[in-house]
Structure formats: C-alpha cells, structure tokens
C-alpha cells in the first residue's frame, strides 16, 4: 500500500534553495542533520534511503507518493570540464 506525504510539501531544497520539482527527499545528511532535499543534493549530501536514512517522495498529480528508489540525477551541469 502506497504511503503519502500528508503535510505541505517543501517548495525549496533545504540545502541549495532550488525549487523542488517532481521529487524530494526527507532525509539525513552526511553532517548528521535532516533536511528536505532535491535529488541532486541528496545524491551529493544524503546518506541513503530507508529507516533512519530518509524517504523520497515523488509527485503524482496533486499528491506526493513515497518511493523506495531514488533515480540518480544528472550531475553533468555541476561537473567542471
């Protein structure tokens, strides 16, 4: 049975302050604090998904559904050439 985000979803990532677009993680960071993170920041600073690590939510219409898998974001725009 799917689980849903019941509160107001975050509008911005707690780390980079970018807009949340389609998915976010409510999770622990490598520094020990928890944050609402975009997929890129979770990839860079998160500690994973699961109990004690974090949960990812993806938008499905007007609701946010908990997902068990985190698609790896494209980091190419962040890499120095």
C-alpha positions in Angstrom: 0.0 0.0 0.0 1.5 3.4 -1.0 2.3 6.0 1.6 1.7 9.6 1.1 3.1 12.9 2.2 0.4 14.4 4.4 1.7 17.8 5.2 2.5 20.8 3.0 5.4 19.6 0.6 8.5 21.7 0.7 8.8 24.3 -2.1 12.6 24.6 -1.9 15.6 22.4 -1.2 16.9 22.9 2.3 20.5 22.8 1.0 20.8 24.6 -2.3 17.5 26.5 -2.0 16.5 25.4 -5.5 12.8 24.8 -6.3 11.5 21.2 -5.6 10.4 19.9 -8.9 8.7 16.5 -9.0 10.6 14.8 -6.2 12.2 15.4 -2.9 13.9 13.5 -0.1 13.1 14.0 3.6 16.4 12.6 4.9 19.6 12.7 6.9 22.7 14.4 5.5 26.3 13.4 5.9 26.7 16.1 8.5 24.0 14.5 10.7 21.2 17.0 10.3 18.0 16.2 8.4 16.7 18.3 5.5 14.2 18.4 2.7 16.5 17.9 -0.3 16.3 17.9 -4.1 17.6 14.8 -5.8 20.9 16.4 -6.7 21.6 17.5 -3.1 20.5 14.1 -1.8 22.9 12.4 -4.2 25.8 14.7 -3.0 25.0 15.0 0.7 22.4 12.4 1.7 23.1 9.1 3.4 20.7 6.9 1.5 17.0 5.8 1.8 15.3 3.7 4.3 14.6 3.7 8.1 16.9 6.1 9.8 18.2 7.5 6.5 15.4 9.1 4.5 12.4 8.8 2.3 11.8 10.0 -1.2 8.5 11.4 -2.4 7.5 11.9 -6.0 4.7 14.0 -7.2 1.7 12.2 -8.8 -0.8 14.8 -9.8 -1.8 16.7 -6.6 -0.4 14.1 -4.2 3.2 13.1 -3.2 3.8 9.4 -3.0 6.6 7.7 -1.1 9.1 5.9 -3.4 11.6 3.2 -2.5 14.0 4.0 -5.3 15.9 7.2 -5.9 16.8 7.8 -9.6 20.3 9.1 -10.0 20.2 12.7 -11.1 22.2 14.0 -14.0 25.2 15.8 -12.5 26.7 16.9 -15.8 25.8 20.5 -15.3 27.7 20.5 -12.0 30.9 19.0 -13.3 33.8 21.2 -14.2 35.2 20.5 -17.6 
